Amino acid sequence: MAALIAENLRFLSLFFKSKDVMIFNGLVALGTVGSEELFSVVAFNCPCSPARNYIYGLAAIGVPALVLFLICVIWNNHTWNLVAECHKRGTKNFSAAATFLLFGSIMGRAAVAPVTWSVISLLRGEAYICALSEFVRPSSLDKFPAEHGAEVLARFPCKDVPANLTKFRDEVTRRLRYESQLFGWLLIGIVAVLVFLTKCLKHCCSPLSYRQEAYWAQYRSNEVFRRTAEVHSRILAAKNVKHFFGFVALDKEEKELVQEFPVEGVQPSPQWNAITGVYIYRENKGFPLYSRLHKWAKGVEGNGPSPEGHEMLFLAS
């Protein structure tokens, strides 16, 4: 039983590694849906006042979407690799196509959460109804009392209207909810088509075969740089603490790590700079270089296109 459980866990681990981008985007979308539902229940409260409804309704859709977009940009490793690249080496080594590819990757991933928020907001309809209720033309409502105007229409989302206007409130709400949901479904369709076309374009323009691209994805997941860096820093910190105090308090697992992996020093800054920054797939003398670390380990110099090391315009997912 234990072996079966271990095998299943190993399978799940490999699956998640191979589908890391898809899984991440799915989790972002689910988290955004939950946040939007919580916001609608707890925070959304239409002012039901002319001129304020429109601003509040658009802000309820647009401001959280903007915040989510910025958060996703901050969380994207490509963003900070680009910052490091510009700081250390500038952008002279990137062609226009490579720059477009890089920004497209950053913007595409960052758009998952705000698009999800906007879609859910439109499908629910509350913010749209709040924003546009006062702009419904009274003449479009059959037998709507002439003495009432935008001020009464702005109160429709709050259901705070005279009894004789209840049927008009229901009609306006139904009409605006229909429009809101229609825009939501159209947005879903447009995004789905764009994602499909982008995936097709990516694979059509890829210099790699399907199997080599799969190998590159496996290499990226198996480079274990972060995990190794964490262990290295922990061991180095333990040695420095021991040098200061004469001893260091370690648990059993940490003691085993210190004994198994002797750390003599730290890597110099030029080495860190060499493996830091944006990496677009390159080859040297026909041999692939799958990462900056791989390139550094092979002793390949330079970063720009050259007869022996040329940029292939393909960014890691």
TORRORO-511900 format. One record per residue (C-alpha): residue number from 1; x, y, z; residue in three letters. Coordinates in Angstrom, 1 decimal, m for minus. Layout:
BEGIN
<r voba="NUM" xx="X" yy="Y" zz="Z" dolum="ALA"/>
...
***
This chain:
BEGIN
<r voba="1" xx="0.0" yy="0.0" zz="0.0" dolum="MET"/>
<r voba="2" xx="2.8" yy="2.4" zz="0.9" dolum="ALA"/>
<r voba="3" xx="4.5" yy="1.7" zz="m2.4" dolum="ALA"/>
<r voba="4" xx="1.3" yy="2.3" zz="m4.3" dolum="LEU"/>
<r voba="5" xx="0.7" yy="5.6" zz="m2.5" dolum="ILE"/>
<r voba="6" xx="4.3" yy="6.7" zz="m3.2" dolum="ALA"/>
<r voba="7" xx="3.9" yy="5.8" zz="m6.9" dolum="GLU"/>
<r voba="8" xx="0.7" yy="7.8" zz="m7.2" dolum="ASN"/>
<r voba="9" xx="2.2" yy="10.8" zz="m5.5" dolum="LEU"/>
<r voba="10" xx="5.2" yy="10.6" zz="m7.8" dolum="ARG"/>
<r voba="11" xx="2.8" yy="10.5" zz="m10.8" dolum="PHE"/>
<r voba="12" xx="1.0" yy="13.6" zz="m9.5" dolum="LEU"/>
<r voba="13" xx="4.2" yy="15.4" zz="m8.9" dolum="SER"/>
<r voba="14" xx="5.4" yy="14.8" zz="m12.5" dolum="LEU"/>
<r voba="15" xx="2.0" yy="15.8" zz="m13.9" dolum="PHE"/>
<r voba="16" xx="2.0" yy="19.1" zz="m12.0" dolum="PHE"/>
<r voba="17" xx="5.6" yy="19.8" zz="m13.1" dolum="LYS"/>
<r voba="18" xx="4.7" yy="19.2" zz="m16.7" dolum="SER"/>
<r voba="19" xx="1.5" yy="21.3" zz="m16.5" dolum="LYS"/>
<r voba="20" xx="2.9" yy="24.0" zz="m14.2" dolum="ASP"/>
<r voba="21" xx="1.7" yy="27.0" zz="m16.3" dolum="VAL"/>
<r voba="22" xx="m1.7" yy="25.6" zz="m16.9" dolum="MET"/>
<r voba="23" xx="m2.1" yy="24.6" zz="m13.2" dolum="ILE"/>
<r voba="24" xx="m0.9" yy="28.1" zz="m12.1" dolum="PHE"/>
<r voba="25" xx="m3.3" yy="29.9" zz="m14.4" dolum="ASN"/>
<r voba="26" xx="m6.2" yy="27.6" zz="m13.2" dolum="GLY"/>
<r voba="27" xx="m5.4" yy="28.4" zz="m9.5" dolum="LEU"/>
<r voba="28" xx="m5.2" yy="32.1" zz="m10.3" dolum="VAL"/>
<r voba="29" xx="m8.6" yy="32.0" zz="m12.0" dolum="ALA"/>
<r voba="30" xx="m10.2" yy="30.0" zz="m9.1" dolum="LEU"/>
<r voba="31" xx="m8.7" yy="32.4" zz="m6.6" dolum="GLY"/>
<r voba="32" xx="m10.0" yy="35.4" zz="m8.6" dolum="THR"/>
<r voba="33" xx="m13.5" yy="33.9" zz="m8.7" dolum="VAL"/>
<r voba="34" xx="m13.5" yy="33.4" zz="m5.0" dolum="GLY"/>
<r voba="35" xx="m12.3" yy="36.9" zz="m4.4" dolum="SER"/>
<r voba="36" xx="m14.9" yy="38.4" zz="m6.7" dolum="GLU"/>
<r voba="37" xx="m17.7" yy="36.5" zz="m4.9" dolum="GLU"/>
<r voba="38" xx="m16.5" yy="37.6" zz="m1.5" dolum="LEU"/>
<r voba="39" xx="m16.2" yy="41.2" zz="m2.8" dolum="PHE"/>
<r voba="40" xx="m19.8" yy="41.1" zz="m4.2" dolum="SER"/>
<r voba="41" xx="m21.2" yy="39.8" zz="m0.9" dolum="VAL"/>
<r voba="42" xx="m19.2" yy="41.8" zz="1.6" dolum="VAL"/>
<r voba="43" xx="m18.0" yy="45.0" zz="m0.1" dolum="ALA"/>
<r voba="44" xx="m20.2" yy="45.9" zz="m3.1" dolum="PHE"/>
<r voba="45" xx="m22.8" yy="48.5" zz="m2.2" dolum="ASN"/>
<r voba="46" xx="m24.2" yy="50.6" zz="m5.1" dolum="CYS"/>
<r voba="47" xx="m24.7" yy="54.3" zz="m4.0" dolum="PRO"/>
<r voba="48" xx="m27.9" yy="54.5" zz="m6.0" dolum="CYS"/>
<r voba="49" xx="m27.2" yy="58.2" zz="m6.8" dolum="SER"/>
<r voba="50" xx="m26.9" yy="59.9" zz="m10.2" dolum="PRO"/>
<r voba="51" xx="m23.4" yy="60.4" zz="m11.4" dolum="ALA"/>
<r voba="52" xx="m22.0" yy="58.2" zz="m8.6" dolum="ARG"/>
<r voba="53" xx="m23.4" yy="54.9" zz="m9.8" dolum="ASN"/>
<r voba="54" xx="m21.4" yy="55.1" zz="m13.0" dolum="TYR"/>
<r voba="55" xx="m18.1" yy="55.8" zz="m11.3" dolum="ILE"/>
<r voba="56" xx="m18.7" yy="53.3" zz="m8.6" dolum="TYR"/>
<r voba="57" xx="m19.8" yy="50.5" zz="m11.0" dolum="GLY"/>
<r voba="58" xx="m16.8" yy="50.9" zz="m13.3" dolum="LEU"/>
<r voba="59" xx="m14.4" yy="51.2" zz="m10.4" dolum="ALA"/>
<r voba="60" xx="m15.9" yy="47.9" zz="m8.9" dolum="ALA"/>
<r voba="61" xx="m15.0" yy="46.2" zz="m12.2" dolum="ILE"/>
<r voba="62" xx="m11.8" yy="48.0" zz="m13.3" dolum="GLY"/>
<r voba="63" xx="m9.9" yy="48.8" zz="m10.1" dolum="VAL"/>
<r voba="64" xx="m9.7" yy="45.2" zz="m8.7" dolum="PRO"/>
<r voba="65" xx="m8.8" yy="44.0" zz="m12.2" dolum="ALA"/>
<r voba="66" xx="m6.0" yy="46.6" zz="m12.4" dolum="LEU"/>
<r voba="67" xx="m4.7" yy="45.5" zz="m8.9" dolum="VAL"/>
<r voba="68" xx="m4.8" yy="41.8" zz="m9.9" dolum="LEU"/>
<r voba="69" xx="m2.9" yy="42.6" zz="m13.1" dolum="PHE"/>
<r voba="70" xx="m0.1" yy="44.4" zz="m11.3" dolum="LEU"/>
<r voba="71" xx="0.1" yy="41.6" zz="m8.7" dolum="ILE"/>
<r voba="72" xx="0.5" yy="39.0" zz="m11.4" dolum="CYS"/>
<r voba="73" xx="3.1" yy="41.1" zz="m13.2" dolum="VAL"/>
<r voba="74" xx="5.0" yy="41.3" zz="m9.9" dolum="ILE"/>
<r voba="75" xx="4.8" yy="37.6" zz="m9.3" dolum="TRP"/>
<r voba="76" xx="6.0" yy="36.7" zz="m12.8" dolum="ASN"/>
<r voba="77" xx="9.7" yy="35.7" zz="m12.7" dolum="ASN"/>
<r voba="78" xx="10.2" yy="37.1" zz="m16.3" dolum="HIS"/>
<r voba="79" xx="9.4" yy="40.6" zz="m15.0" dolum="THR"/>
<r voba="80" xx="12.4" yy="40.6" zz="m12.6" dolum="TRP"/>
<r voba="81" xx="14.6" yy="38.7" zz="m15.1" dolum="ASN"/>
<r voba="82" xx="13.9" yy="41.6" zz="m17.5" dolum="LEU"/>
<r voba="83" xx="14.7" yy="44.2" zz="m14.9" dolum="VAL"/>
<r voba="84" xx="18.0" yy="42.4" zz="m14.1" dolum="ALA"/>
<r voba="85" xx="18.7" yy="42.1" zz="m17.8" dolum="GLU"/>
<r voba="86" xx="18.2" yy="45.8" zz="m18.4" dolum="CYS"/>
<r voba="87" xx="20.2" yy="46.7" zz="m15.4" dolum="HIS"/>
<r voba="88" xx="23.2" yy="44.5" zz="m16.1" dolum="LYS"/>
<r voba="89" xx="23.3" yy="44.2" zz="m19.9" dolum="ARG"/>
<r voba="90" xx="20.7" yy="46.5" zz="m21.4" dolum="GLY"/>
<r voba="91" xx="18.3" yy="45.5" zz="m24.1" dolum="THR"/>
<r voba="92" xx="20.8" yy="45.8" zz="m27.0" dolum="LYS"/>
<r voba="93" xx="21.1" yy="42.0" zz="m27.2" dolum="ASN"/>
<r voba="94" xx="17.3" yy="41.6" zz="m27.9" dolum="PHE"/>
<r voba="95" xx="15.8" yy="41.8" zz="m31.3" dolum="SER"/>
<r voba="96" xx="12.3" yy="43.4" zz="m31.8" dolum="ALA"/>
<r voba="97" xx="10.8" yy="39.9" zz="m32.1" dolum="ALA"/>
<r voba="98" xx="12.4" yy="38.7" zz="m28.8" dolum="ALA"/>
<r voba="99" xx="11.3" yy="41.9" zz="m27.0" dolum="THR"/>
<r voba="100" xx="7.7" yy="41.4" zz="m28.2" dolum="PHE"/>
<r voba="101" xx="7.8" yy="37.7" zz="m27.2" dolum="LEU"/>
<r voba="102" xx="9.0" yy="38.6" zz="m23.7" dolum="LEU"/>
<r voba="103" xx="6.4" yy="41.3" zz="m23.1" dolum="PHE"/>
<r voba="104" xx="3.7" yy="39.1" zz="m24.6" dolum="GLY"/>
<r voba="105" xx="4.5" yy="36.3" zz="m22.2" dolum="SER"/>
<r voba="106" xx="4.4" yy="38.7" zz="m19.2" dolum="ILE"/>
<r voba="107" xx="1.2" yy="40.4" zz="m20.2" dolum="MET"/>
<r voba="108" xx="m0.5" yy="37.2" zz="m21.2" dolum="GLY"/>
<r voba="109" xx="0.1" yy="35.5" zz="m17.8" dolum="ARG"/>
<r voba="110" xx="m0.8" yy="38.7" zz="m15.9" dolum="ALA"/>
<r voba="111" xx="m4.1" yy="39.0" zz="m17.8" dolum="ALA"/>
<r voba="112" xx="m5.5" yy="35.7" zz="m16.4" dolum="VAL"/>
<r voba="113" xx="m6.7" yy="37.2" zz="m13.1" dolum="ALA"/>
<r voba="114" xx="m8.1" yy="40.5" zz="m14.3" dolum="PRO"/>
<r voba="115" xx="m9.9" yy="38.9" zz="m17.2" dolum="VAL"/>
<r voba="116" xx="m11.4" yy="36.4" zz="m14.9" dolum="THR"/>
<r voba="117" xx="m12.5" yy="39.1" zz="m12.5" dolum="TRP"/>
<r voba="118" xx="m14.1" yy="41.1" zz="m15.4" dolum="SER"/>
<r voba="119" xx="m15.9" yy="38.1" zz="m16.7" dolum="VAL"/>
<r voba="120" xx="m17.3" yy="37.1" zz="m13.4" dolum="ILE"/>
<r voba="121" xx="m18.4" yy="40.7" zz="m12.6" dolum="SER"/>
<r voba="122" xx="m20.2" yy="40.9" zz="m16.0" dolum="LEU"/>
<r voba="123" xx="m21.9" yy="37.5" zz="m15.6" dolum="LEU"/>
<r voba="124" xx="m23.1" yy="38.5" zz="m12.1" dolum="ARG"/>
<r voba="125" xx="m24.3" yy="41.9" zz="m13.5" dolum="GLY"/>
<r voba="126" xx="m24.6" yy="43.9" zz="m10.2" dolum="GLU"/>
<r voba="127" xx="m21.8" yy="46.3" zz="m11.1" dolum="ALA"/>
<r voba="128" xx="m23.0" yy="46.8" zz="m14.7" dolum="TYR"/>
<r voba="129" xx="m26.6" yy="47.4" zz="m13.5" dolum="ILE"/>
<r voba="130" xx="m25.4" yy="49.9" zz="m10.9" dolum="CYS"/>
<r voba="131" xx="m23.2" yy="51.8" zz="m13.5" dolum="ALA"/>
<r voba="132" xx="m25.8" yy="52.1" zz="m16.3" dolum="LEU"/>
<r voba="133" xx="m29.2" yy="52.1" zz="m14.7" dolum="SER"/>
<r voba="134" xx="m29.5" yy="55.9" zz="m14.8" dolum="GLU"/>
<r voba="135" xx="m28.7" yy="56.0" zz="m18.5" dolum="PHE"/>
<r voba="136" xx="m31.7" yy="53.9" zz="m19.5" dolum="VAL"/>
<r voba="137" xx="m33.9" yy="56.1" zz="m21.7" dolum="ARG"/>
<r voba="138" xx="m37.3" yy="56.5" zz="m20.1" dolum="PRO"/>
<r voba="139" xx="m38.9" yy="56.6" zz="m23.5" dolum="SER"/>
<r voba="140" xx="m37.8" yy="53.0" zz="m24.1" dolum="SER"/>
<r voba="141" xx="m40.0" yy="51.9" zz="m21.1" dolum="LEU"/>
<r voba="142" xx="m43.6" yy="51.5" zz="m22.0" dolum="ASP"/>
<r voba="143" xx="m45.9" yy="53.9" zz="m20.1" dolum="LYS"/>
<r voba="144" xx="m43.1" yy="55.1" zz="m17.8" dolum="PHE"/>
<r voba="145" xx="m44.3" yy="58.1" zz="m15.8" dolum="PRO"/>
<r voba="146" xx="m43.0" yy="61.3" zz="m17.4" dolum="ALA"/>
<r voba="147" xx="m42.3" yy="63.0" zz="m14.0" dolum="GLU"/>
<r voba="148" xx="m39.6" yy="60.5" zz="m13.2" dolum="HIS"/>
<r voba="149" xx="m36.1" yy="60.7" zz="m14.7" dolum="GLY"/>
<r voba="150" xx="m32.5" yy="59.7" zz="m14.1" dolum="ALA"/>
<r voba="151" xx="m32.7" yy="60.2" zz="m10.3" dolum="GLU"/>
<r voba="152" xx="m35.3" yy="57.5" zz="m9.9" dolum="VAL"/>
<r voba="153" xx="m33.6" yy="55.2" zz="m12.4" dolum="LEU"/>
<r voba="154" xx="m30.4" yy="55.5" zz="m10.4" dolum="ALA"/>
<r voba="155" xx="m32.3" yy="54.1" zz="m7.4" dolum="ARG"/>
<r voba="156" xx="m33.4" yy="50.9" zz="m9.3" dolum="PHE"/>
<r voba="157" xx="m30.3" yy="48.8" zz="m8.2" dolum="PRO"/>
<r voba="158" xx="m31.2" yy="49.4" zz="m4.6" dolum="CYS"/>
<r voba="159" xx="m34.9" yy="48.5" zz="m5.1" dolum="LYS"/>
<r voba="160" xx="m35.7" yy="51.7" zz="m3.2" dolum="ASP"/>
<r voba="161" xx="m38.5" yy="52.9" zz="m5.6" dolum="VAL"/>
<r voba="162" xx="m42.2" yy="53.6" zz="m5.4" dolum="PRO"/>
<r voba="163" xx="m44.5" yy="50.7" zz="m5.7" dolum="ALA"/>
<r voba="164" xx="m45.9" yy="51.9" zz="m9.0" dolum="ASN"/>
<r voba="165" xx="m42.4" yy="51.7" zz="m10.5" dolum="LEU"/>
<r voba="166" xx="m41.6" yy="48.1" zz="m9.4" dolum="THR"/>
<r voba="167" xx="m42.4" yy="46.6" zz="m12.8" dolum="LYS"/>
<r voba="168" xx="m40.2" yy="49.1" zz="m14.5" dolum="PHE"/>
<r voba="169" xx="m37.3" yy="48.4" zz="m12.1" dolum="ARG"/>
<r voba="170" xx="m37.6" yy="44.6" zz="m12.9" dolum="ASP"/>
<r voba="171" xx="m37.6" yy="45.4" zz="m16.6" dolum="GLU"/>
<r voba="172" xx="m34.6" yy="47.7" zz="m16.4" dolum="VAL"/>
<r voba="173" xx="m32.7" yy="45.2" zz="m14.2" dolum="THR"/>
<r voba="174" xx="m33.5" yy="42.3" zz="m16.6" dolum="ARG"/>
<r voba="175" xx="m32.4" yy="44.3" zz="m19.6" dolum="ARG"/>
<r voba="176" xx="m29.1" yy="45.5" zz="m18.1" dolum="LEU"/>
<r voba="177" xx="m28.4" yy="42.0" zz="m16.7" dolum="ARG"/>
<r voba="178" xx="m28.9" yy="40.6" zz="m20.2" dolum="TYR"/>
<r voba="179" xx="m26.4" yy="43.1" zz="m21.7" dolum="GLU"/>
<r voba="180" xx="m23.9" yy="42.5" zz="m18.9" dolum="SER"/>
<r voba="181" xx="m24.0" yy="38.7" zz="m19.3" dolum="GLN"/>
<r voba="182" xx="m23.8" yy="39.1" zz="m23.1" dolum="LEU"/>
<r voba="183" xx="m20.6" yy="41.1" zz="m22.8" dolum="PHE"/>
<r voba="184" xx="m19.3" yy="38.5" zz="m20.4" dolum="GLY"/>
<r voba="185" xx="m19.9" yy="35.6" zz="m22.7" dolum="TRP"/>
<r voba="186" xx="m18.4" yy="37.6" zz="m25.6" dolum="LEU"/>
<r voba="187" xx="m15.3" yy="38.3" zz="m23.6" dolum="LEU"/>
<r voba="188" xx="m15.0" yy="34.6" zz="m22.8" dolum="ILE"/>
<r voba="189" xx="m15.3" yy="33.7" zz="m26.5" dolum="GLY"/>
<r voba="190" xx="m12.7" yy="36.4" zz="m27.5" dolum="ILE"/>
<r voba="191" xx="m10.2" yy="35.3" zz="m24.9" dolum="VAL"/>
<r voba="192" xx="m10.7" yy="31.6" zz="m25.8" dolum="ALA"/>
<r voba="193" xx="m10.0" yy="32.3" zz="m29.5" dolum="VAL"/>
<r voba="194" xx="m7.0" yy="34.4" zz="m28.7" dolum="LEU"/>
<r voba="195" xx="m5.5" yy="31.7" zz="m26.5" dolum="VAL"/>
<r voba="196" xx="m6.1" yy="29.1" zz="m29.1" dolum="PHE"/>
<r voba="197" xx="m4.5" yy="31.3" zz="m31.9" dolum="LEU"/>
<r voba="198" xx="m1.6" yy="32.1" zz="m29.6" dolum="THR"/>
<r voba="199" xx="m0.9" yy="28.5" zz="m28.8" dolum="LYS"/>
<r voba="200" xx="m1.0" yy="27.6" zz="m32.5" dolum="CYS"/>
<r voba="201" xx="1.3" yy="30.5" zz="m33.4" dolum="LEU"/>
<r voba="202" xx="3.7" yy="29.5" zz="m30.6" dolum="LYS"/>
<r voba="203" xx="4.1" yy="25.9" zz="m31.8" dolum="HIS"/>
<r voba="204" xx="4.2" yy="26.9" zz="m35.4" dolum="CYS"/>
<r voba="205" xx="7.0" yy="29.4" zz="m34.8" dolum="CYS"/>
<r voba="206" xx="8.9" yy="27.2" zz="m32.4" dolum="SER"/>
<r voba="207" xx="12.4" yy="26.2" zz="m33.5" dolum="PRO"/>
<r voba="208" xx="12.1" yy="23.1" zz="m31.4" dolum="LEU"/>
<r voba="209" xx="10.4" yy="19.8" zz="m32.2" dolum="SER"/>
<r voba="210" xx="7.6" yy="18.7" zz="m29.9" dolum="TYR"/>
<r voba="211" xx="9.9" yy="16.2" zz="m28.1" dolum="ARG"/>
<r voba="212" xx="12.7" yy="18.7" zz="m27.7" dolum="GLN"/>
<r voba="213" xx="10.3" yy="21.2" zz="m26.3" dolum="GLU"/>
<r voba="214" xx="9.0" yy="18.6" zz="m23.8" dolum="ALA"/>
<r voba="215" xx="12.6" yy="17.8" zz="m22.9" dolum="TYR"/>
<r voba="216" xx="13.3" yy="21.5" zz="m22.3" dolum="TRP"/>
<r voba="217" xx="10.3" yy="21.7" zz="m19.9" dolum="ALA"/>
<r voba="218" xx="11.6" yy="18.7" zz="m18.1" dolum="GLN"/>
<r voba="219" xx="15.0" yy="20.2" zz="m17.8" dolum="TYR"/>
<r voba="220" xx="13.6" yy="23.4" zz="m16.3" dolum="ARG"/>
<r voba="221" xx="11.7" yy="21.5" zz="m13.7" dolum="SER"/>
<r voba="222" xx="14.8" yy="19.3" zz="m12.9" dolum="ASN"/>
<r voba="223" xx="17.3" yy="22.1" zz="m12.6" dolum="GLU"/>
<r voba="224" xx="16.3" yy="22.4" zz="m8.9" dolum="VAL"/>
<r voba="225" xx="18.2" yy="25.7" zz="m8.7" dolum="PHE"/>
<r voba="226" xx="15.9" yy="27.2" zz="m6.1" dolum="ARG"/>
<r voba="227" xx="15.9" yy="24.2" zz="m3.8" dolum="ARG"/>
<r voba="228" xx="19.7" yy="23.8" zz="m4.1" dolum="THR"/>
<r voba="229" xx="20.2" yy="27.5" zz="m3.4" dolum="ALA"/>
<r voba="230" xx="18.0" yy="27.2" zz="m0.3" dolum="GLU"/>
<r voba="231" xx="20.0" yy="24.3" zz="1.0" dolum="VAL"/>
<r voba="232" xx="23.3" yy="26.1" zz="0.2" dolum="HIS"/>
<r voba="233" xx="22.3" yy="29.3" zz="2.0" dolum="SER"/>
<r voba="234" xx="21.0" yy="27.3" zz="5.0" dolum="ARG"/>
<r voba="235" xx="24.4" yy="25.4" zz="5.3" dolum="ILE"/>
<r voba="236" xx="26.4" yy="28.6" zz="4.8" dolum="LEU"/>
<r voba="237" xx="24.3" yy="30.4" zz="7.4" dolum="ALA"/>
<r voba="238" xx="24.8" yy="27.5" zz="9.9" dolum="ALA"/>
<r voba="239" xx="28.6" yy="27.6" zz="9.4" dolum="LYS"/>
<r voba="240" xx="28.7" yy="31.4" zz="10.0" dolum="ASN"/>
<r voba="241" xx="26.6" yy="31.1" zz="13.1" dolum="VAL"/>
<r voba="242" xx="28.8" yy="28.3" zz="14.4" dolum="LYS"/>
<r voba="243" xx="31.9" yy="30.4" zz="13.7" dolum="HIS"/>
<r voba="244" xx="30.4" yy="33.3" zz="15.7" dolum="PHE"/>
<r voba="245" xx="29.0" yy="31.3" zz="18.7" dolum="PHE"/>
<r voba="246" xx="31.1" yy="28.2" zz="18.6" dolum="GLY"/>
<r voba="247" xx="28.0" yy="26.0" zz="18.0" dolum="PHE"/>
<r voba="248" xx="24.8" yy="26.1" zz="16.1" dolum="VAL"/>
<r voba="249" xx="21.4" yy="24.7" zz="17.0" dolum="ALA"/>
<r voba="250" xx="20.3" yy="22.4" zz="14.2" dolum="LEU"/>
<r voba="251" xx="17.5" yy="19.8" zz="14.0" dolum="ASP"/>
<r voba="252" xx="18.2" yy="16.3" zz="12.7" dolum="LYS"/>
<r voba="253" xx="17.5" yy="17.1" zz="9.1" dolum="GLU"/>
<r voba="254" xx="19.7" yy="20.2" zz="9.1" dolum="GLU"/>
<r voba="255" xx="22.6" yy="18.3" zz="10.7" dolum="LYS"/>
<r voba="256" xx="22.3" yy="15.7" zz="7.9" dolum="GLU"/>
<r voba="257" xx="22.4" yy="18.4" zz="5.3" dolum="LEU"/>
<r voba="258" xx="25.5" yy="20.0" zz="6.8" dolum="VAL"/>
<r voba="259" xx="27.3" yy="16.7" zz="7.0" dolum="GLN"/>
<r voba="260" xx="26.3" yy="15.6" zz="3.5" dolum="GLU"/>
<r voba="261" xx="26.9" yy="18.8" zz="1.6" dolum="PHE"/>
<r voba="262" xx="30.1" yy="20.7" zz="2.7" dolum="PRO"/>
<r voba="263" xx="29.9" yy="24.3" zz="1.6" dolum="VAL"/>
<r voba="264" xx="33.3" yy="26.1" zz="1.4" dolum="GLU"/>
<r voba="265" xx="32.3" yy="29.5" zz="0.2" dolum="GLY"/>
<r voba="266" xx="30.0" yy="31.7" zz="m1.8" dolum="VAL"/>
<r voba="267" xx="29.8" yy="32.3" zz="m5.6" dolum="GLN"/>
<r voba="268" xx="31.3" yy="35.6" zz="m6.8" dolum="PRO"/>
<r voba="269" xx="29.1" yy="38.3" zz="m8.2" dolum="SER"/>
<r voba="270" xx="30.2" yy="37.8" zz="m11.9" dolum="PRO"/>
<r voba="271" xx="28.8" yy="34.2" zz="m11.7" dolum="GLN"/>
<r voba="272" xx="25.5" yy="35.4" zz="m10.3" dolum="TRP"/>
<r voba="273" xx="25.3" yy="38.0" zz="m13.0" dolum="ASN"/>
<r voba="274" xx="26.0" yy="35.4" zz="m15.7" dolum="ALA"/>
<r voba="275" xx="23.1" yy="33.2" zz="m14.7" dolum="ILE"/>
<r voba="276" xx="20.7" yy="36.0" zz="m13.9" dolum="THR"/>
<r voba="277" xx="18.4" yy="37.7" zz="m16.5" dolum="GLY"/>
<r voba="278" xx="16.1" yy="36.9" zz="m19.4" dolum="VAL"/>
<r voba="279" xx="16.9" yy="33.8" zz="m21.3" dolum="TYR"/>
<r voba="280" xx="15.6" yy="33.0" zz="m24.8" dolum="ILE"/>
<r voba="281" xx="16.4" yy="29.7" zz="m26.3" dolum="TYR"/>
<r voba="282" xx="19.8" yy="29.7" zz="m28.0" dolum="ARG"/>
<r voba="283" xx="22.2" yy="27.2" zz="m29.7" dolum="GLU"/>
<r voba="284" xx="25.9" yy="27.2" zz="m29.9" dolum="ASN"/>
<r voba="285" xx="27.6" yy="25.3" zz="m32.7" dolum="LYS"/>
<r voba="286" xx="24.3" yy="23.4" zz="m33.2" dolum="GLY"/>
<r voba="287" xx="24.1" yy="22.3" zz="m29.5" dolum="PHE"/>
<r voba="288" xx="21.1" yy="23.6" zz="m27.4" dolum="PRO"/>
<r voba="289" xx="21.6" yy="25.8" zz="m24.4" dolum="LEU"/>
<r voba="290" xx="18.5" yy="25.3" zz="m22.2" dolum="TYR"/>
<r voba="291" xx="19.2" yy="28.0" zz="m19.5" dolum="SER"/>
<r voba="292" xx="21.6" yy="30.7" zz="m18.5" dolum="ARG"/>
<r voba="293" xx="23.1" yy="28.2" zz="m15.9" dolum="LEU"/>
<r voba="294" xx="23.5" yy="25.7" zz="m18.7" dolum="HIS"/>
<r voba="295" xx="25.2" yy="28.4" zz="m20.9" dolum="LYS"/>
<r voba="296" xx="27.5" yy="29.3" zz="m18.0" dolum="TRP"/>
<r voba="297" xx="28.4" yy="25.7" zz="m17.3" dolum="ALA"/>
<r voba="298" xx="29.4" yy="25.2" zz="m20.9" dolum="LYS"/>
<r voba="299" xx="31.6" yy="28.3" zz="m20.8" dolum="GLY"/>
<r voba="300" xx="29.8" yy="30.1" zz="m23.7" dolum="VAL"/>
<r voba="301" xx="30.6" yy="33.8" zz="m23.8" dolum="GLU"/>
<r voba="302" xx="28.3" yy="36.6" zz="m25.0" dolum="GLY"/>
<r voba="303" xx="24.6" yy="37.0" zz="m25.1" dolum="ASN"/>
<r voba="304" xx="23.7" yy="38.3" zz="m28.5" dolum="GLY"/>
<r voba="305" xx="23.3" yy="36.7" zz="m31.9" dolum="PRO"/>
<r voba="306" xx="26.5" yy="35.5" zz="m33.5" dolum="SER"/>
<r voba="307" xx="27.5" yy="32.9" zz="m36.1" dolum="PRO"/>
<r voba="308" xx="28.1" yy="30.3" zz="m33.5" dolum="GLU"/>
<r voba="309" xx="25.6" yy="31.3" zz="m30.8" dolum="GLY"/>
<r voba="310" xx="22.3" yy="32.6" zz="m32.2" dolum="HIS"/>
<r voba="311" xx="19.1" yy="33.6" zz="m30.6" dolum="GLU"/>
<r voba="312" xx="16.2" yy="31.3" zz="m31.5" dolum="MET"/>
<r voba="313" xx="13.4" yy="33.7" zz="m30.4" dolum="LEU"/>
<r voba="314" xx="11.7" yy="31.1" zz="m28.1" dolum="PHE"/>
<r voba="315" xx="11.0" yy="31.9" zz="m24.5" dolum="LEU"/>
<r voba="316" xx="10.5" yy="29.4" zz="m21.8" dolum="ALA"/>
<r voba="317" xx="6.9" yy="29.0" zz="m20.7" dolum="SER"/>
***
